[in-house]
Amino acid sequence: MNLELDGRPTVLRENELFMSEDIFDKNAWLRRIGHTGSCAPTLETLQALILEHSTAISYESIDVLLGRPPKLDLASLQQKLVAGGRGGYCFEQNLLFRAGLRSLGFNVTSLQARVVRGLAIDAPRPALHIVLRVDLPEGPFLADVGFGNLAPTAPLVLCPDIEQETPHETMRFVQMGEELTLQSKLGATWEHIYRVVSLPRVDAEYEICNWFTASHPDSPYRSNLIAARPGPDRTRITLFNARLTIRHVTGEADRRILRGVLEYYSVISETFGISLSREVVARALETVESRGFLGPPHPFFA
C-alpha cells in the first residue's frame, strides 16, 4: 500500500498499518515485567518472559465494560499496559507481547484460536482469540499471555498428545481435525480451552475481532467486571463481578464476595496491580449493577 508521510511516498506492509515495531520501547517493557535475565532469543528466555509478563500485567477488560473499545496500535498499548500500569485482554496482551518478543529477535507468527472453554471440543466457534507461534531451534511453540485465568504460563510445544508442565497447570494439545485443542488438567479432569488455527493472520483481522468482542451486545466483557492473574504456589486469581476466586492446582477453590467500592478498589489495585482511580472503579460497578449480570461466572472464567 502506498502512502505519503511528511510529503514522502512510502510503502507499508499491512501489519505495519497497525503495529510498527519501530516505536516499541523494549527497555520500558522489560522493566514493567521485571525481566533482568538474558535477552537472547532462546527457549529459556521465552519461558522467563511468559511467566514474568503474565504475572506482572493482569488480564482485565474494564475499558470494554465502560464502553471504551481498546486501541490496538502499539503506542496505545505501551501507554496503557506499560506506562499506565493497566492490564488488558487478549488482543492487547498478546500484541504487546509479540512486539516485545520481536524486539529481542524472536521469530513470531500471529495466529487465532476458537475458544471452547466450557463447551464441546468440536463446538462450531469463531476464531476470536489471538495466540502466537514462536519458532525456535527446538521447534514451534505456542505463546499466549492473554487468556484470562488459564493462559499458559510457559511456552508449549505445538505437538499433540504430550503432557507439558507449566508453573501452574499441566497442559496438552489433542488433535481435532486440522486444529490442535489446548487442554488443561484441573484437578483430575482435562478441560478444553481453545482450538488453535494454524493459518497465519494479519493485524487487520485482530482489529475486526477486537471491535466485535468489545462492541457486540452479548459480549460478556460489556456487562461484567473481569480480572485475572497467575498467583503464587500454582494458584490462579480471578475476579468476576463480586466473586473473587483463588483456584488451586488441585481444582479446589477459595471464594469470597466483595462489597463496596473500597473493597473492590483494594482488590483491583493490590491483588491485581491494576492502576485505576476509585471513581473509575465506582463507574464500573454501576455499569455491572445496571445491567443485572451478578450471577455465577461465565464459563470462560469459572
C-alpha positions in Angstrom: 0.0 0.0 0.0 1.4 3.4 -1.0 1.0 6.3 1.5 2.6 9.7 1.9 4.2 10.6 5.2 5.5 14.1 5.6 5.2 14.5 1.8 7.4 11.5 1.1 5.9 8.4 -0.6 6.4 5.2 1.3 5.2 1.6 1.2 3.8 -0.2 4.3 3.1 -3.8 4.7 -0.5 -4.4 6.0 0.7 -5.3 9.6 2.6 -2.0 9.8 -0.6 0.0 9.5 -1.4 -1.2 13.0 1.8 -2.3 14.7 5.0 -0.6 13.6 7.7 -2.3 15.8 10.0 0.7 15.3 8.2 2.7 18.1 8.4 -0.1 20.7 10.3 0.8 23.9 11.9 -2.6 24.7 13.5 -1.4 27.9 10.3 0.0 29.4 8.5 -3.3 28.7 11.3 -5.3 30.3 11.2 -3.1 33.4 7.4 -3.4 33.6 7.6 -7.2 33.7 10.7 -7.3 35.9 12.9 -9.1 33.5 16.6 -8.9 34.4 17.9 -12.1 32.8 19.2 -13.0 29.4 17.5 -11.4 26.4 18.9 -13.9 23.9 16.0 -15.4 21.7 16.2 -18.8 23.3 13.6 -21.2 24.8 14.9 -20.4 28.3 14.3 -16.6 27.7 10.9 -17.3 26.3 10.0 -19.3 29.4 11.0 -16.5 31.7 9.3 -13.7 29.7 5.9 -15.5 29.5 5.8 -16.1 33.3 7.0 -12.6 34.1 4.7 -10.8 31.7 1.7 -12.9 32.9 2.4 -12.2 36.5 3.2 -8.5 36.1 0.4 -7.4 33.7 -3.0 -8.7 34.8 -5.7 -9.7 32.4 -8.6 -7.2 32.6 -11.3 -5.8 30.4 -12.6 -2.8 32.4 -12.3 -0.4 29.4 -14.8 -2.6 27.5 -17.2 -2.6 30.5 -17.0 1.2 30.4 -17.8 1.4 26.7 -14.2 2.1 25.6 -13.1 -0.5 23.0 -9.4 -1.0 23.4 -7.0 0.5 20.8 -4.5 -1.9 19.4 -1.9 0.4 17.9 1.5 -0.1 19.6 1.7 3.4 21.0 -1.7 3.0 22.8 -0.7 -0.5 24.1 2.5 0.8 25.6 0.8 3.8 27.1 -1.9 1.7 28.8 -0.2 -1.5 29.7 3.4 -0.4 30.2 3.4 3.3 31.3 -0.1 3.4 32.6 0.0 0.4 35.0 -3.1 -1.2 33.5 -3.8 -4.7 32.3 -5.6 -5.7 29.1 -7.4 -8.6 27.4 -6.2 -11.0 24.8 -5.6 -8.7 21.8 -3.8 -6.1 23.9 -1.7 -8.6 25.9 -0.5 -10.7 23.0 0.1 -7.9 20.6 2.2 -6.1 23.2 4.0 -9.4 24.0 4.6 -10.1 20.3 6.3 -6.7 19.9 8.4 -7.5 22.9 9.5 -10.8 21.5 10.3 -9.4 18.1 12.3 -6.6 19.7 14.5 -9.4 21.1 14.9 -11.2 17.9 12.3 -14.0 18.3 10.6 -15.4 15.1 6.9 -14.9 15.9 3.8 -15.8 13.8 0.4 -14.4 14.6 -2.4 -17.0 14.9 -6.0 -17.2 16.1 -7.9 -19.7 18.2 -11.5 -20.8 18.7 -12.4 -20.7 22.4 -14.2 -23.9 23.6 -13.9 -23.4 27.4 -17.0 -25.0 28.9 -18.1 -26.3 25.5 -17.7 -29.5 23.4 -14.3 -30.0 21.9 -15.8 -29.7 18.4 -18.1 -26.8 19.1 -18.5 -24.5 16.0 -16.9 -21.4 17.3 -15.5 -18.3 15.6 -11.7 -17.6 15.9 -11.9 -14.7 18.3 -8.8 -15.2 20.4 -5.2 -14.3 19.4 -2.3 -16.6 20.1 1.4 -16.6 19.0 3.6 -19.2 17.4 7.3 -18.8 18.3 9.7 -20.8 16.1 12.9 -21.9 17.9 15.6 -24.5 17.1 13.7 -26.9 19.4 10.6 -26.5 17.3 7.4 -24.4 17.1 5.9 -23.3 20.5 2.6 -21.6 21.5 2.9 -18.4 23.5 -0.2 -16.9 25.0 -0.2 -14.3 27.8 -3.8 -13.2 27.2 -6.3 -15.9 28.1 -7.5 -14.8 31.5 -7.4 -17.4 34.2 -6.0 -20.2 32.1 -3.3 -18.5 29.9 -0.3 -20.9 29.8 2.5 -19.6 32.0 5.1 -21.4 29.9 5.7 -22.0 26.1 4.0 -25.1 24.9 5.4 -27.2 22.1 2.8 -27.4 19.3 2.6 -31.1 19.2 -0.4 -33.3 20.2 -0.6 -35.9 23.0 2.4 -34.6 25.1 1.6 -33.7 28.7 3.5 -30.4 29.4 4.2 -29.0 32.8 3.9 -25.2 33.4 4.5 -23.2 36.6 0.7 -23.6 37.1 -1.3 -26.4 35.3 -0.3 -29.4 33.3 -1.4 -28.9 29.7 -1.5 -30.7 26.4 -2.7 -30.5 22.9 -5.1 -33.0 21.3 -5.8 -33.2 17.6 -9.3 -32.1 16.4 -9.4 -32.2 12.6 -6.9 -29.8 11.3 -6.7 -27.9 14.6 -4.9 -28.5 17.9 -7.1 -28.2 21.0 -5.4 -26.9 24.1 -6.5 -28.7 27.3 -5.6 -28.0 30.9 -5.6 -30.5 33.7 -7.8 -29.1 36.5 -7.7 -31.5 39.4 -8.1 -34.9 37.8 -10.0 -33.6 34.8 -8.8 -32.5 31.4 -10.8 -29.4 30.3 -10.8 -27.8 26.8 -9.5 -24.3 26.4 -9.3 -23.4 22.7 -8.6 -24.8 19.3 -5.5 -23.3 17.5 -6.0 -22.4 13.9 -2.6 -22.8 12.2 -3.2 -20.3 9.4 -1.1 -17.1 9.9 -3.2 -13.9 10.4 -2.7 -10.2 9.6 -3.4 -7.5 12.2 -6.5 -6.2 10.3 -8.3 -9.4 11.4 -7.5 -8.7 15.0 -9.0 -5.2 14.6 -12.2 -6.8 13.4 -12.3 -9.4 16.2 -11.5 -6.7 18.8 -14.3 -4.5 17.6 -16.8 -7.4 17.7 -15.7 -8.6 21.1 -15.8 -5.1 22.6 -19.0 -4.0 20.9 -21.4 -6.9 20.5 -24.4 -6.6 22.9 -23.9 -10.1 24.1 -20.2 -9.9 24.7 -19.6 -10.9 28.4 -17.0 -8.1 28.6 -19.6 -5.4 28.2 -21.6 -6.5 31.2 -19.1 -8.0 33.7 -16.1 -6.8 35.7 -13.3 -9.3 34.9 -9.7 -9.6 36.0 -7.3 -12.5 36.4 -3.6 -13.2 37.0 -1.5 -16.2 37.9 -0.8 -16.4 41.7 1.9 -18.0 43.8 2.1 -21.7 44.6 0.4 -22.6 41.3 -2.8 -20.7 42.1 -5.0 -18.7 39.8 -6.7 -15.5 41.0 -9.9 -14.4 39.2 -12.4 -11.6 39.8 -15.7 -11.9 38.1 -18.1 -9.2 39.3 -18.4 -9.6 43.1 -16.7 -13.0 43.2 -13.0 -13.2 44.0 -11.7 -16.7 43.5 -8.3 -18.3 44.3 -8.2 -21.6 42.5 -5.5 -24.2 43.4 -4.0 -26.7 41.0 -5.9 -29.5 42.8 -9.1 -27.9 41.5 -10.2 -26.7 44.9 -11.0 -23.0 45.2 -11.3 -20.3 47.9 -14.0 -17.7 47.2 -15.2 -14.6 48.7 -17.8 -11.9 47.8 -16.6 -8.3 47.6 -18.8 -5.5 48.9 -18.4 -1.8 48.4 -16.3 0.4 46.2 -13.4 0.5 48.7 -13.1 -3.3 48.8 -13.2 -3.5 45.0 -10.7 -0.8 44.7 -8.3 -2.5 47.1 -8.5 -5.8 45.3 -8.2 -4.3 41.9 -5.1 -2.2 42.8 -3.4 -4.5 45.3 -4.3 -8.1 44.3 -4.2 -7.4 40.5 -1.9 -4.5 40.4 -4.2 -2.5 38.1 -3.9 1.3 38.3 -7.4 2.8 38.4 -8.9 5.6 40.4 -11.7 4.9 42.8 -14.0 7.0 40.6 -13.4 4.7 37.7 -13.9 1.6 39.8 -17.2 3.1 41.1 -18.4 3.7 37.5 -17.5 0.1 36.6 -19.6 -1.2 39.5 -22.5 1.0 38.5 -22.4 -0.4 35.0 -22.4 -4.0 36.2 -25.3 -3.3 38.5 -27.3 -1.5 35.9 -27.0 -4.5 33.5 -28.0 -7.0 36.1 -25.3 -9.6 35.4 -24.4 -10.6 39.0 -24.9 -14.3 38.9 -22.3 -17.2 38.5 -19.2 -16.6 36.4 -19.2 -17.0 32.6 -17.8 -20.5 31.8 -14.6 -18.8 30.3 -13.8 -17.5 33.8 -15.3 -20.2 36.1 
